[in-house]
Structures are given as structure tokens and as C-alpha cells.
Amino acid sequence: MKYCVLVKISKQQLGFWYQLEGGVHTPLSINGPNTIPLCFYVNGNEFKIGDFAKERF
């Protein structure tokens, strides 16, 4: 089975979708929505993106 993962990067958010062989694009959501804020939080060895980073900002 063939598949692909699509990542859309904009100025404000990241979006994730997947497509199975011959299918339509479907939102990829593991633990929440398929789009997250484009925010980064780095503290030592810790690297976070998304809502947590936005809240820390």
C-alpha cells in the first residue's frame, strides 16, 4: 500500500494531511486537530511546537 503525508507550512500554522493510494486527502490528527500554531519553544534539550509553545510565549 502506498501513502503520502502532506505538511502545509504557512506564516501562522502547520497543517498535516495524509493520502492513501488513490484516495482523497484526509486530515491527520493524532492527539488533537490537524493544524497547530507555528510557534516554537526551546529550553535546553526540550523542543516543543504548537499550543504549548504559544502559551509559553
All heavy atoms as TSV, in Angstrom:
chain	resi	resn	atom	element	x	y	z
A	1	MET	N	N	0.841	-1.172	0.000
A	1	MET	CA	C	0.000	0.000	0.000
A	1	MET	C	C	0.889	1.239	0.000
A	1	MET	O	O	1.825	1.344	0.766
A	1	MET	CB	C	-0.909	0.002	1.224
A	1	MET	CG	C	-1.725	1.258	1.347
A	1	MET	SD	S	-2.807	1.309	2.781
A	1	MET	CE	C	-4.055	0.177	2.267
A	2	LYS	N	N	0.573	2.177	-0.858
A	2	LYS	CA	C	1.312	3.429	-0.928
A	2	LYS	C	C	0.528	4.522	-0.215
A	2	LYS	O	O	-0.693	4.519	-0.218
A	2	LYS	CB	C	1.541	3.827	-2.378
A	2	LYS	CG	C	2.428	2.861	-3.128
A	2	LYS	CD	C	2.635	3.333	-4.541
A	2	LYS	CE	C	3.499	2.344	-5.294
A	2	LYS	NZ	N	3.715	2.777	-6.678
A	3	TYR	N	N	1.253	5.443	0.389
A	3	TYR	CA	C	0.617	6.561	1.079
A	3	TYR	C	C	1.567	7.747	1.048
A	3	TYR	O	O	2.752	7.600	0.753
A	3	TYR	CB	C	0.273	6.201	2.519
A	3	TYR	CG	C	1.474	5.898	3.360
A	3	TYR	CD1	C	2.096	6.903	4.095
A	3	TYR	CD2	C	2.001	4.614	3.421
A	3	TYR	CE1	C	3.216	6.628	4.854
A	3	TYR	CE2	C	3.121	4.335	4.187
A	3	TYR	CZ	C	3.720	5.342	4.897
A	3	TYR	OH	O	4.829	5.083	5.647
A	4	CYS	N	N	1.050	8.901	1.354
A	4	CYS	CA	C	1.901	10.084	1.489
A	4	CYS	C	C	1.365	10.941	2.628
A	4	CYS	O	O	0.195	10.877	2.974
A	4	CYS	CB	C	1.974	10.877	0.191
A	4	CYS	SG	S	0.444	11.644	-0.319
A	5	VAL	N	N	2.249	11.709	3.211
A	5	VAL	CA	C	1.897	12.654	4.264
A	5	VAL	C	C	2.178	14.042	3.713
A	5	VAL	O	O	3.249	14.307	3.163
A	5	VAL	CB	C	2.716	12.407	5.550
A	5	VAL	CG1	C	2.432	13.476	6.586
A	5	VAL	CG2	C	2.420	11.029	6.103
A	6	LEU	N	N	1.215	14.921	3.846
A	6	LEU	CA	C	1.339	16.289	3.359
A	6	LEU	C	C	1.456	17.240	4.542
A	6	LEU	O	O	0.706	17.117	5.510
A	6	LEU	CB	C	0.115	16.668	2.537
A	6	LEU	CG	C	-0.209	15.719	1.386
A	6	LEU	CD1	C	-1.625	15.951	0.897
A	6	LEU	CD2	C	0.784	15.906	0.270
A	7	VAL	N	N	2.395	18.168	4.457
A	7	VAL	CA	C	2.586	19.169	5.502
A	7	VAL	C	C	2.477	20.533	4.856
A	7	VAL	O	O	3.208	20.845	3.914
A	7	VAL	CB	C	3.961	19.023	6.185
A	7	VAL	CG1	C	4.148	20.099	7.247
A	7	VAL	CG2	C	4.132	17.640	6.775
A	8	LYS	N	N	1.551	21.336	5.344
A	8	LYS	CA	C	1.392	22.708	4.855
A	8	LYS	C	C	1.961	23.645	5.907
A	8	LYS	O	O	1.550	23.629	7.063
A	8	LYS	CB	C	-0.076	23.041	4.617
A	8	LYS	CG	C	-0.276	24.460	4.136
A	8	LYS	CD	C	-1.742	24.792	3.958
A	8	LYS	CE	C	-1.908	26.241	3.545
A	8	LYS	NZ	N	-3.313	26.631	3.480
A	9	ILE	N	N	2.917	24.461	5.489
A	9	ILE	CA	C	3.551	25.422	6.386
A	9	ILE	C	C	3.168	26.819	5.924
A	9	ILE	O	O	3.439	27.197	4.787
A	9	ILE	CB	C	5.081	25.267	6.372
A	9	ILE	CG1	C	5.469	23.840	6.760
A	9	ILE	CG2	C	5.725	26.282	7.306
A	9	ILE	CD1	C	6.929	23.529	6.576
A	10	SER	N	N	2.511	27.559	6.800
A	10	SER	CA	C	2.177	28.948	6.497
A	10	SER	C	C	2.844	29.840	7.546
A	10	SER	O	O	3.545	29.348	8.424
A	10	SER	CB	C	0.660	29.150	6.490
A	10	SER	OG	O	0.144	29.075	7.797
A	11	LYS	N	N	2.598	31.127	7.466
A	11	LYS	CA	C	3.210	32.047	8.424
A	11	LYS	C	C	2.714	31.840	9.842
A	11	LYS	O	O	3.394	32.177	10.797
A	11	LYS	CB	C	2.942	33.494	8.009
A	11	LYS	CG	C	3.686	33.917	6.778
A	11	LYS	CD	C	3.398	35.369	6.452
A	11	LYS	CE	C	4.155	35.800	5.220
A	11	LYS	NZ	N	3.913	37.207	4.897
A	12	GLN	N	N	1.500	31.274	9.995
A	12	GLN	CA	C	0.914	31.180	11.329
A	12	GLN	C	C	0.627	29.764	11.807
A	12	GLN	O	O	0.346	29.575	12.987
A	12	GLN	CB	C	-0.372	31.998	11.370
A	12	GLN	CG	C	-0.126	33.465	11.130
A	12	GLN	CD	C	-1.405	34.270	11.154
A	12	GLN	OE1	O	-2.493	33.728	11.236
A	12	GLN	NE2	N	-1.281	35.571	11.078
A	13	GLN	N	N	0.659	28.767	10.922
A	13	GLN	CA	C	0.315	27.425	11.387
A	13	GLN	C	C	0.927	26.327	10.536
A	13	GLN	O	O	1.397	26.565	9.428
A	13	GLN	CB	C	-1.194	27.239	11.444
A	13	GLN	CG	C	-1.890	27.318	10.117
A	13	GLN	CD	C	-3.406	27.218	10.278
A	13	GLN	OE1	O	-3.925	27.197	11.385
A	13	GLN	NE2	N	-4.109	27.149	9.185
A	14	LEU	N	N	0.929	25.131	11.108
A	14	LEU	CA	C	1.317	23.910	10.404
A	14	LEU	C	C	0.068	23.060	10.239
A	14	LEU	O	O	-0.735	22.948	11.166
A	14	LEU	CB	C	2.328	23.100	11.230
A	14	LEU	CG	C	3.704	23.694	11.450
A	14	LEU	CD1	C	4.462	22.848	12.467
A	14	LEU	CD2	C	4.469	23.751	10.155
A	15	GLY	N	N	-0.090	22.448	9.088
A	15	GLY	CA	C	-1.225	21.569	8.842
A	15	GLY	C	C	-0.730	20.226	8.333
A	15	GLY	O	O	0.252	20.162	7.580
A	16	PHE	N	N	-1.393	19.146	8.727
A	16	PHE	CA	C	-0.971	17.799	8.356
A	16	PHE	C	C	-2.140	17.023	7.757
A	16	PHE	O	O	-3.242	17.026	8.304
A	16	PHE	CB	C	-0.460	17.042	9.592
A	16	PHE	CG	C	0.697	17.716	10.258
A	16	PHE	CD1	C	0.500	18.605	11.294
A	16	PHE	CD2	C	1.987	17.464	9.846
A	16	PHE	CE1	C	1.559	19.239	11.911
A	16	PHE	CE2	C	3.064	18.084	10.451
A	16	PHE	CZ	C	2.849	18.978	11.489
A	17	TRP	N	N	-1.902	16.366	6.622
A	17	TRP	CA	C	-2.879	15.515	5.961
A	17	TRP	C	C	-2.172	14.265	5.476
A	17	TRP	O	O	-0.954	14.236	5.342
A	17	TRP	CB	C	-3.492	16.222	4.749
A	17	TRP	CG	C	-4.405	17.339	5.101
A	17	TRP	CD1	C	-5.759	17.283	5.239
A	17	TRP	CD2	C	-4.060	18.691	5.373
A	17	TRP	NE1	N	-6.267	18.511	5.583
A	17	TRP	CE2	C	-5.236	19.398	5.667
A	17	TRP	CE3	C	-2.856	19.391	5.402
A	17	TRP	CZ2	C	-5.248	20.741	5.985
A	17	TRP	CZ3	C	-2.868	20.729	5.716
A	17	TRP	CH2	C	-4.060	21.383	5.997
A	18	TYR	N	N	-2.934	13.220	5.195
A	18	TYR	CA	C	-2.360	12.024	4.581
A	18	TYR	C	C	-3.266	11.582	3.449
A	18	TYR	O	O	-4.427	11.956	3.364
A	18	TYR	CB	C	-2.168	10.903	5.602
A	18	TYR	CG	C	-3.438	10.268	6.094
A	18	TYR	CD1	C	-3.928	9.105	5.507
A	18	TYR	CD2	C	-4.146	10.819	7.157
A	18	TYR	CE1	C	-5.095	8.508	5.955
A	18	TYR	CE2	C	-5.311	10.237	7.610
A	18	TYR	CZ	C	-5.778	9.079	7.014
A	18	TYR	OH	O	-6.929	8.507	7.444
A	19	GLN	N	N	-2.702	10.792	2.556
A	19	GLN	CA	C	-3.455	10.263	1.423
A	19	GLN	C	C	-3.030	8.823	1.198
A	19	GLN	O	O	-1.848	8.531	1.055
A	19	GLN	CB	C	-3.185	11.096	0.166
A	19	GLN	CG	C	-3.941	10.621	-1.049
A	19	GLN	CD	C	-3.612	11.448	-2.282
A	19	GLN	OE1	O	-2.562	12.053	-2.381
A	19	GLN	NE2	N	-4.529	11.475	-3.213
A	20	LEU	N	N	-4.009	7.932	1.211
A	20	LEU	CA	C	-3.746	6.542	0.890
A	20	LEU	C	C	-3.868	6.345	-0.610
A	20	LEU	O	O	-4.515	7.134	-1.294
A	20	LEU	CB	C	-4.721	5.622	1.626
A	20	LEU	CG	C	-4.623	5.633	3.148
A	20	LEU	CD1	C	-5.693	4.736	3.742
A	20	LEU	CD2	C	-3.254	5.186	3.607
A	21	GLU	N	N	-3.273	5.331	-1.103
A	21	GLU	CA	C	-3.235	5.007	-2.523
A	21	GLU	C	C	-4.572	5.251	-3.225
A	21	GLU	O	O	-5.567	4.587	-2.958
A	21	GLU	CB	C	-2.855	3.529	-2.641
A	21	GLU	CG	C	-2.450	3.065	-3.969
A	21	GLU	CD	C	-1.920	1.646	-3.918
A	21	GLU	OE1	O	-1.798	1.066	-2.822
A	21	GLU	OE2	O	-1.649	1.116	-4.971
A	22	GLY	N	N	-4.617	6.258	-4.101
A	22	GLY	CA	C	-5.813	6.551	-4.875
A	22	GLY	C	C	-6.936	7.212	-4.100
A	22	GLY	O	O	-8.008	7.446	-4.650
A	23	GLY	N	N	-6.735	7.533	-2.837
A	23	GLY	CA	C	-7.788	8.132	-2.017
A	23	GLY	C	C	-7.727	9.645	-2.018
A	23	GLY	O	O	-6.965	10.264	-2.757
A	24	VAL	N	N	-8.548	10.229	-1.194
A	24	VAL	CA	C	-8.573	11.686	-1.046
A	24	VAL	C	C	-7.711	12.098	0.143
A	24	VAL	O	O	-7.414	11.291	1.023
A	24	VAL	CB	C	-10.027	12.203	-0.850
A	24	VAL	CG1	C	-10.866	11.890	-2.063
A	24	VAL	CG2	C	-10.650	11.615	0.398
A	25	HIS	N	N	-7.330	13.369	0.193
A	25	HIS	CA	C	-6.566	13.883	1.327
A	25	HIS	C	C	-7.447	13.892	2.568
A	25	HIS	O	O	-8.577	14.368	2.526
A	25	HIS	CB	C	-6.069	15.305	1.041
A	25	HIS	CG	C	-5.159	15.374	-0.135
A	25	HIS	ND1	N	-5.528	15.950	-1.311
A	25	HIS	CD2	C	-3.903	14.927	-0.310
A	25	HIS	CE1	C	-4.536	15.866	-2.168
A	25	HIS	NE2	N	-3.531	15.246	-1.587
A	26	THR	N	N	-6.926	13.385	3.660
A	26	THR	CA	C	-7.662	13.289	4.916
A	26	THR	C	C	-6.848	13.952	6.021
A	26	THR	O	O	-5.630	13.748	6.085
A	26	THR	CB	C	-7.900	11.801	5.276
A	26	THR	OG1	O	-8.538	11.165	4.169
A	26	THR	CG2	C	-8.768	11.663	6.499
A	27	PRO	N	N	-7.478	14.759	6.878
A	27	PRO	CA	C	-6.722	15.390	7.966
A	27	PRO	C	C	-6.041	14.339	8.844
A	27	PRO	O	O	-6.631	13.315	9.186
A	27	PRO	CB	C	-7.794	16.130	8.764
A	27	PRO	CG	C	-8.908	16.352	7.804
A	27	PRO	CD	C	-8.888	15.159	6.884
A	28	LEU	N	N	-4.791	14.593	9.182
A	28	LEU	CA	C	-4.018	13.705	10.051
A	28	LEU	C	C	-4.023	14.300	11.440
A	28	LEU	O	O	-3.393	15.325	11.705
A	28	LEU	CB	C	-2.578	13.571	9.540
A	28	LEU	CG	C	-1.620	12.755	10.393
A	28	LEU	CD1	C	-2.105	11.310	10.494
A	28	LEU	CD2	C	-0.226	12.790	9.821
A	29	SER	N	N	-4.779	13.703	12.344
A	29	SER	CA	C	-4.848	14.192	13.715
A	29	SER	C	C	-4.607	13.025	14.657
A	29	SER	O	O	-5.332	12.047	14.651
A	29	SER	CB	C	-6.203	14.842	13.991
A	29	SER	OG	O	-7.245	13.949	13.726
A	30	ILE	N	N	-3.559	13.135	15.447
A	30	ILE	CA	C	-3.195	12.065	16.378
A	30	ILE	C	C	-3.725	12.371	17.776
A	30	ILE	O	O	-4.446	11.588	18.350
A	30	ILE	CB	C	-1.665	11.869	16.389
A	30	ILE	CG1	C	-1.214	11.421	14.994
A	30	ILE	CG2	C	-1.255	10.858	17.441
A	30	ILE	CD1	C	0.268	11.397	14.796
A	31	ASN	N	N	-3.362	13.521	18.299
A	31	ASN	CA	C	-3.811	13.914	19.640
A	31	ASN	C	C	-4.425	15.302	19.627
A	31	ASN	O	O	-4.162	16.117	20.491
A	31	ASN	CB	C	-2.642	13.894	20.635
A	31	ASN	CG	C	-2.174	12.502	20.945
A	31	ASN	OD1	O	-2.959	11.572	20.928
A	31	ASN	ND2	N	-0.894	12.346	21.206
A	32	GLY	N	N	-5.232	15.602	18.641
A	32	GLY	CA	C	-5.833	16.922	18.543
A	32	GLY	C	C	-6.104	17.269	17.094
A	32	GLY	O	O	-6.179	16.390	16.244
A	33	PRO	N	N	-6.217	18.545	16.815
A	33	PRO	CA	C	-6.530	18.958	15.448
A	33	PRO	C	C	-5.364	18.717	14.497
A	33	PRO	O	O	-4.229	18.506	14.933
A	33	PRO	CB	C	-6.816	20.456	15.597
A	33	PRO	CG	C	-6.065	20.859	16.803
A	33	PRO	CD	C	-6.085	19.670	17.730
A	34	ASN	N	N	-5.640	18.774	13.197
A	34	ASN	CA	C	-4.571	18.555	12.225
A	34	ASN	C	C	-3.802	19.837	11.904
A	34	ASN	O	O	-2.837	19.799	11.164
A	34	ASN	CB	C	-5.119	17.940	10.940
A	34	ASN	CG	C	-5.926	18.913	10.118
A	34	ASN	OD1	O	-6.802	19.593	10.638
A	34	ASN	ND2	N	-5.651	18.984	8.834
A	35	THR	N	N	-4.210	20.963	12.471
A	35	THR	CA	C	-3.438	22.198	12.321
A	35	THR	C	C	-3.024	22.692	13.701
A	35	THR	O	O	-3.783	22.591	14.663
A	35	THR	CB	C	-4.258	23.299	11.612
A	35	THR	OG1	O	-5.445	23.551	12.333
A	35	THR	CG2	C	-4.593	22.902	10.186
A	36	ILE	N	N	-1.801	23.180	13.791
A	36	ILE	CA	C	-1.282	23.696	15.051
A	36	ILE	C	C	-0.605	25.035	14.786
A	36	ILE	O	O	-0.146	25.290	13.673
A	36	ILE	CB	C	-0.293	22.716	15.721
A	36	ILE	CG1	C	0.910	22.440	14.812
A	36	ILE	CG2	C	-0.987	21.429	16.131
A	36	ILE	CD1	C	2.005	21.636	15.466
A	37	PRO	N	N	-0.526	25.894	15.795
A	37	PRO	CA	C	0.153	27.178	15.612
A	37	PRO	C	C	1.637	26.962	15.295
A	37	PRO	O	O	2.272	26.050	15.822
A	37	PRO	CB	C	0.005	27.871	16.968
A	37	PRO	CG	C	-1.092	27.165	17.666
A	37	PRO	CD	C	-1.101	25.765	17.137
A	38	LEU	N	N	2.171	27.801	14.439
A	38	LEU	CA	C	3.590	27.737	14.098
A	38	LEU	C	C	4.368	28.535	15.141
A	38	LEU	O	O	4.755	29.681	14.934
A	38	LEU	CB	C	3.832	28.280	12.692
A	38	LEU	CG	C	5.270	28.221	12.183
A	38	LEU	CD1	C	5.757	26.774	12.147
A	38	LEU	CD2	C	5.377	28.832	10.805
A	39	CYS	N	N	4.549	27.922	16.307
A	39	CYS	CA	C	5.276	28.524	17.422
A	39	CYS	C	C	6.270	27.495	17.935
A	39	CYS	O	O	5.973	26.302	17.977
A	39	CYS	CB	C	4.327	28.907	18.556
A	39	CYS	SG	S	3.127	30.147	18.103
A	40	PHE	N	N	7.431	27.966	18.332
A	40	PHE	CA	C	8.480	27.081	18.820
A	40	PHE	C	C	8.887	27.488	20.227
A	40	PHE	O	O	8.965	28.669	20.535
A	40	PHE	CB	C	9.714	27.142	17.915
A	40	PHE	CG	C	9.420	26.803	16.482
A	40	PHE	CD1	C	9.198	27.797	15.552
A	40	PHE	CD2	C	9.371	25.485	16.079
A	40	PHE	CE1	C	8.925	27.492	14.230
A	40	PHE	CE2	C	9.103	25.164	14.758
A	40	PHE	CZ	C	8.883	26.168	13.841
A	41	TYR	N	N	9.183	26.495	21.074
A	41	TYR	CA	C	9.675	26.730	22.422
A	41	TYR	C	C	10.890	25.837	22.620
A	41	TYR	O	O	10.797	24.613	22.461
A	41	TYR	CB	C	8.599	26.406	23.455
A	41	TYR	CG	C	9.088	26.483	24.880
A	41	TYR	CD1	C	9.254	27.710	25.504
A	41	TYR	CD2	C	9.392	25.337	25.593
A	41	TYR	CE1	C	9.707	27.790	26.807
A	41	TYR	CE2	C	9.843	25.409	26.902
A	41	TYR	CZ	C	10.005	26.636	27.499
A	41	TYR	OH	O	10.454	26.710	28.789
A	42	VAL	N	N	12.020	26.438	22.927
A	42	VAL	CA	C	13.250	25.684	23.150
A	42	VAL	C	C	13.796	26.062	24.509
A	42	VAL	O	O	13.954	27.243	24.820
A	42	VAL	CB	C	14.298	25.986	22.052
A	42	VAL	CG1	C	15.567	25.202	22.302
A	42	VAL	CG2	C	13.738	25.680	20.673
A	43	ASN	N	N	14.079	25.043	25.326
A	43	ASN	CA	C	14.647	25.251	26.651
A	43	ASN	C	C	15.616	24.102	26.910
A	43	ASN	O	O	15.201	22.995	27.238
A	43	ASN	CB	C	13.544	25.296	27.707
A	43	ASN	CG	C	14.083	25.596	29.081
A	43	ASN	OD1	O	15.210	26.051	29.236
A	43	ASN	ND2	N	13.276	25.336	30.102
A	44	GLY	N	N	16.896	24.360	26.741
A	44	GLY	CA	C	17.883	23.294	26.891
A	44	GLY	C	C	17.691	22.249	25.807
A	44	GLY	O	O	17.743	22.552	24.622
A	45	ASN	N	N	17.425	21.004	26.213
A	45	ASN	CA	C	17.190	19.920	25.267
A	45	ASN	C	C	15.719	19.762	24.909
A	45	ASN	O	O	15.362	18.878	24.138
A	45	ASN	CB	C	17.708	18.590	25.817
A	45	ASN	CG	C	19.206	18.562	25.906
A	45	ASN	OD1	O	19.895	19.244	25.149
A	45	ASN	ND2	N	19.735	17.783	26.836
A	46	GLU	N	N	14.868	20.586	25.482
A	46	GLU	CA	C	13.428	20.494	25.247
A	46	GLU	C	C	13.047	21.343	24.029
A	46	GLU	O	O	13.403	22.515	23.925
A	46	GLU	CB	C	12.682	21.004	26.479
A	46	GLU	CG	C	11.200	20.889	26.401
A	46	GLU	CD	C	10.517	21.380	27.670
A	46	GLU	OE1	O	11.141	22.144	28.445
A	46	GLU	OE2	O	9.368	21.007	27.877
A	47	PHE	N	N	12.323	20.744	23.086
A	47	PHE	CA	C	11.878	21.437	21.872
A	47	PHE	C	C	10.405	21.127	21.678
A	47	PHE	O	O	10.025	19.986	21.476
A	47	PHE	CB	C	12.689	20.963	20.661
A	47	PHE	CG	C	12.311	21.673	19.394
A	47	PHE	CD1	C	12.837	22.917	19.102
A	47	PHE	CD2	C	11.443	21.089	18.498
A	47	PHE	CE1	C	12.502	23.571	17.928
A	47	PHE	CE2	C	11.091	21.736	17.318
A	47	PHE	CZ	C	11.628	22.976	17.034
A	48	LYS	N	N	9.561	22.146	21.778
A	48	LYS	CA	C	8.110	21.975	21.650
A	48	LYS	C	C	7.599	22.882	20.545
A	48	LYS	O	O	8.123	23.981	20.338
A	48	LYS	CB	C	7.392	22.334	22.945
A	48	LYS	CG	C	7.836	21.560	24.158
A	48	LYS	CD	C	7.195	20.219	24.200
A	48	LYS	CE	C	7.534	19.531	25.525
A	48	LYS	NZ	N	6.856	18.292	25.698
A	49	ILE	N	N	6.551	22.437	19.863
A	49	ILE	CA	C	5.870	23.274	18.876
A	49	ILE	C	C	4.376	23.242	19.158
A	49	ILE	O	O	3.884	22.362	19.844
A	49	ILE	CB	C	6.156	22.824	17.423
A	49	ILE	CG1	C	5.637	21.403	17.177
A	49	ILE	CG2	C	7.617	22.922	17.087
A	49	ILE	CD1	C	5.691	20.987	15.732
A	50	GLY	N	N	3.660	24.224	18.650
A	50	GLY	CA	C	2.206	24.225	18.760
A	50	GLY	C	C	1.680	25.039	19.921
A	50	GLY	O	O	2.237	26.049	20.314
A	51	ASP	N	N	0.558	24.554	20.477
A	51	ASP	CA	C	-0.154	25.296	21.517
A	51	ASP	C	C	0.679	25.525	22.774
A	51	ASP	O	O	0.618	26.599	23.369
A	51	ASP	CB	C	-1.452	24.564	21.891
A	51	ASP	CG	C	-2.492	24.638	20.781
A	51	ASP	OD1	O	-2.578	25.693	20.106
A	51	ASP	OD2	O	-3.220	23.656	20.585
A	52	PHE	N	N	1.438	24.504	23.203
A	52	PHE	CA	C	2.266	24.668	24.398
A	52	PHE	C	C	3.248	25.826	24.205
A	52	PHE	O	O	3.418	26.676	25.091
A	52	PHE	CB	C	3.040	23.381	24.697
A	52	PHE	CG	C	3.972	23.492	25.879
A	52	PHE	CD1	C	3.482	23.381	27.163
A	52	PHE	CD2	C	5.317	23.739	25.692
A	52	PHE	CE1	C	4.331	23.508	28.253
A	52	PHE	CE2	C	6.171	23.870	26.772
A	52	PHE	CZ	C	5.690	23.752	28.058
A	53	ALA	N	N	3.896	25.871	23.058
A	53	ALA	CA	C	4.852	26.943	22.778
A	53	ALA	C	C	4.150	28.295	22.729
A	53	ALA	O	O	4.687	29.300	23.214
A	53	ALA	CB	C	5.576	26.666	21.470
A	54	LYS	N	N	2.965	28.332	22.164
A	54	LYS	CA	C	2.207	29.580	22.082
A	54	LYS	C	C	1.841	30.081	23.475
A	54	LYS	O	O	1.930	31.270	23.763
A	54	LYS	CB	C	0.951	29.374	21.242
A	54	LYS	CG	C	0.172	30.636	20.982
A	54	LYS	CD	C	-0.993	30.376	20.070
A	54	LYS	CE	C	-1.772	31.655	19.800
A	54	LYS	NZ	N	-2.890	31.420	18.889
A	55	GLU	N	N	1.443	29.174	24.371
A	55	GLU	CA	C	1.092	29.547	25.741
A	55	GLU	C	C	2.324	30.062	26.489
A	55	GLU	O	O	2.216	31.015	27.256
A	55	GLU	CB	C	0.497	28.354	26.465
A	55	GLU	CG	C	-0.878	27.986	25.977
A	55	GLU	CD	C	-1.374	26.678	26.567
A	55	GLU	OE1	O	-0.722	26.123	27.483
A	55	GLU	OE2	O	-2.420	26.202	26.100
A	56	ARG	N	N	3.469	29.440	26.267
A	56	ARG	CA	C	4.691	29.878	26.945
A	56	ARG	C	C	5.125	31.251	26.468
A	56	ARG	O	O	5.730	32.008	27.204
A	56	ARG	CB	C	5.826	28.860	26.708
A	56	ARG	CG	C	5.609	27.498	27.323
A	56	ARG	CD	C	5.620	27.547	28.799
A	56	ARG	NE	N	6.935	27.951	29.267
A	56	ARG	CZ	C	7.386	27.758	30.471
A	56	ARG	NH1	N	6.635	27.163	31.367
A	56	ARG	NH2	N	8.575	28.166	30.820
A	57	PHE	N	N	4.814	31.568	25.207
A	57	PHE	CA	C	5.185	32.878	24.648
A	57	PHE	C	C	4.408	33.962	25.349
A	57	PHE	O	O	4.871	34.966	25.727
A	57	PHE	CB	C	4.919	32.901	23.149
A	57	PHE	CG	C	5.172	34.242	22.520
A	57	PHE	CD1	C	6.458	34.706	22.365
A	57	PHE	CD2	C	4.137	35.028	22.089
A	57	PHE	CE1	C	6.707	35.935	21.773
A	57	PHE	CE2	C	4.363	36.259	21.496
A	57	PHE	CZ	C	5.654	36.722	21.343
